[in-house]
Amino acid sequence: MGEKNKGQELLIREVWADNLEEEMAMIREVVDQYQYVAMDTEFPGVVARPVHSTKVNEYQYQTLRCNVDMLKLIQLGLTFCDEEGNLPSFDGKHMVIWQFNFREFDVENDMYAEDSIELLKESGIDFDELMQRGIEVHRFGELLMTSGVVLNDEIRWLTFHCGYDFGYLIKVLTCHPLPDKEEEFFEILRIFFPRIYDIKYMMKFCDSLHGGLNKLAEMLEVERIGPQHQAGSDSLLTAATFQKLVCLYFNKSSRLGGPEKYEGMLYGLGADALSSIANGDS
């Protein structure tokens, strides 16, 4: 983390229905100063694939669409930081990130991928507590819409392989199923989230880097703070990994150029999917 956080402990601010308004007010306080927002979601996995005829380059989006439309968001983690990687602190002793816990998912009755839910249980997520204390997703969408975090071209979203993450957030913000066509999805995406950096996409240009977020963090010697497979901790790891990746590979003197060159691209979707097909990637 940044120099201003030296000596501070991490505080993950758990957000439930009973403190949602208060926590969103705190976010509105910090968003103007901390304009890099790392994001991660937890959701019930992938349970369906398109069965109708689908163009090869649209297969990934149609898979995303049918799963996001059917399934429910479980957690959202947000880490706010400035350009130097400093996190907000309200008391000078703790750097803070946010973890939003939603109530809609019912492990007894809703569809899910068993391996995904087992990972979440092992990481400490209590599904009974989510149903009892969790946030009503539409109320969260209303507050997010007016938070200054979305619809703001000053905010830079830091993500890792983020198609599903943004799919669920668009569903929350619009209260509608995702659009049938991928082009329409990207139009909506650019309205709500004008500036996105997908680390997984950026890795394609770094010959020695591969794997998921945890593998990349290990290769870059970025330390995780907090439990794996919980959205708050994963969003913090995303923020720290992005900072290290830019420092090592996408600095101003790098042959790859700065991160702005890679803005707005999502790994495996849209223009990246077309590029992969053209290059014969699987």
N, C-alpha and C positions, 0 to 999 in steps of 0.2 A: 504494500500500500504506500501512499504518499508520505512525504516527510512530516506533514502536519499530524499524521496519525501515529507517529512513533510513540511507543509506550502506552497506547490506548488498547483496550480490550474490545473484542467484537461483541456487539449486542444485536441479535436478530430480533427485530420487533415483530412478534407474532400478531397477525391481524385477524380478528374474528368479527362476527356481526355486532357485538356490543362495543367494540372500539374502532369500527371502520371509519366513522366520521372524523374522529380525533386524529387518527393516523393519516388520513387523506389530507387533513389540514396541515399536518407537519410536512407532508410531501410538497404541498403548494408553497411552503416556506423555503424549501431547499432547491426547487427545480430551476430557478433562475441562475443560481450559482454553480450547481452541479449538473451540467448539461450532457454528460455521458451516462446513458442508462443501460446497464447490462440486465438482461432478462432471461429467465428460464421458466418453463412450465412443467408440471407433472400432470399426466393424463392417463387414461386406462389402456394405452398401447394401441396397436393396430389389429383390427379384428376382421376387416373386409377388404376385398379387392374388386375392382370393376369387372363385371361379367359381360358387358356389352362391348361392341367394337370400339376401340380407343386408339387414336393415333399414338405412335410410339413416344413422341416427344411430350404428349399430354398424360401419359399413363401415371406418372408420379403425382401430378396434380389431382387427377380424378380419384386416385387412391386416398390422397389427403382429404379431398372434399367429402367423400362418402364416410370416412371415419370421423372427421370433425363434426359433421352433421349428426351422426348417430350417437356420439359419445359425449362425455361431460368433463369439464375442466375440474381438476382436483386442487392444484396449488399453483400460485404464481409467485416467483421471486423477483424482486427489483433491487438492484444495487446502483446507487447514484454516485458518481465521482466527477472530479474535474479533470482537466487535461493532464495534470501531473499525477493522477491516480488517488488524490485525497478523497476520502469519504466524509459525509457530514457527521458532525458531533454536536450534540446539544448541551453536554455537560463538561466537555473537555477531557473526559475519562473514557468514554466509549465511542467507537465509530459504529454507525448504525446502518443496517440494511433492513429490508422489509420482506415478510413472507405472508402472503394472503392465502387463507384457508377457506375453501368453498364447500357448500353443503349439498349441492345437487346430486353428486354421485352416490348411489346406493349399491354397496358391494353385494348385497343379497339379491337384488333384482335387476341391476343394469348389466349390460354387456361389457366385457373387458377381456384383455389378454392376460391369462393367468400368470405368466412370468413377470409381466410388468407390475401387477398388483403385489405379487410376492416380494419383489424388490422394494416396493414402497413400504410394505409392512416391516420388512427387515430393517429399513432405514429409520423406523420409528413413527411412521404415520399411523394415527389412530382413526380408523374410519367411523367408528361410533361417535367419537368426539366431533369429527367433521360434520356429521349429520345433526348433532345437537347444537353446536356452537357456531357452525360455519356461516360464511357470508352468502347472502342471496345474490346470485351472479348478476341479475339485472340491475340491482341497486349499485353494485360495484361499477357496472358499465356506465351508469349515469354520472357517478362521481369521477370516474376516470375521464369521461368526455370533457369535464370542466376543470380538470386538474392542472392544465398547462403541460402535461406530459405528452399527450397526443395532439395532432393537428398543429404541430410546432416545428418549423424547419430549423430551429436552433438546437433541437435535441438529436443527439446521435445515438442510435440504438446499437448495442454491442451484443452479438448473439453467436450461437454455434449450431449450425444445421437447423435453421429456425423456421422452416416452412410450417410445421405443425404449431409451433408457438404462436406465430402470427395468425394462423388460421383460427385458433381458439380465441385470440383477442379480437379479431374482426367479428367473429360470431357474437362475442359478448357486447361489442360496441354497437353493432347494427341490429341485434335481436332478430337476425334473419339467417337462413342457411347460406352457405357460401355460394357464390355465383357458379353457374354451369361452366362458364368458359374461363380458362386461365388468364386471358388478357384482361377480363373484367376484375378478376381477383387482384391483379397487379395494379390496376387503376385505383381500386379502393385502398390497397396497401399504401400506395404513394400519397394518398390524401391523409391518412391517419399517421403514417410513419414515413415522413419524407426522406429521412437519412438513415440507412441501415448498413451495418457492416456484419457480414456473416464470416466468422473465422474459418469455418470449414471450407468455404469458397476460396478465401485468401490463401489457405494452405496449399491449394493446387499449384501455386506458383513458387512454392518453397520445396525444392527437390528432396530434402532430407526429412520432411515432416509428413506424418501419416497418423491414422487412427482417430479415436474419439477424443472428447474433451479431456478426460482424465489422462489418457496416454500423452496427449500434446502437452498438458501441464507438467507431466513428469519429465518429458524431453526438454522442456524449457526451464525446468527447475523452479516451477511455481508451486508454492505450498498451498494445500487446501486447508481452509478453516471451517469446521462444522461438518455435519454428516453428508455423505454422498447420497444422491437420489432424494434430496430435499431441495425444493426450488430456491430457497434463500441462499443456501451454501453454494449451490450450482451457479447461481447468478453472480455471486462474489468471485468464484473461480473463473467465470467467463470474463469478468472485468479485468482481473489481474493477468489472465493469459493474454488478452488483447493488448494490454499495455506492454507486456514483455515481447510479444510478437512484433508489434510496431517498432519497438526500440531496436530489435535485432535484425528485422528483415524489411521493414517498410519505412525506414527513416529517410530523411531528405536526401542523403547521399547514396541511397540504395539504387541499384539498377532496376528494382521493381517499382520505384517511385513511392509516393506517400499513399496512405490508406484511401484517400479520396478517389483514387483511380478505380477502386473496387466497390464503391458505394452503390447500394441499391440492388446488388446481385444476391440471389438466394441459391444456395447449393442444391443442385438437382432439379431446379424448377426454371421455367421461363427460358431466357437466353442461355443459361448454363446447361439446361437439358438439351437444347438444340446444338450447342457447341460439343457436348459429349457425344451425341449421335454422329455428328459430322466427323469427329476424331476417332470414332469406333470404340469409345469407352463403353464399358458394361454398365 
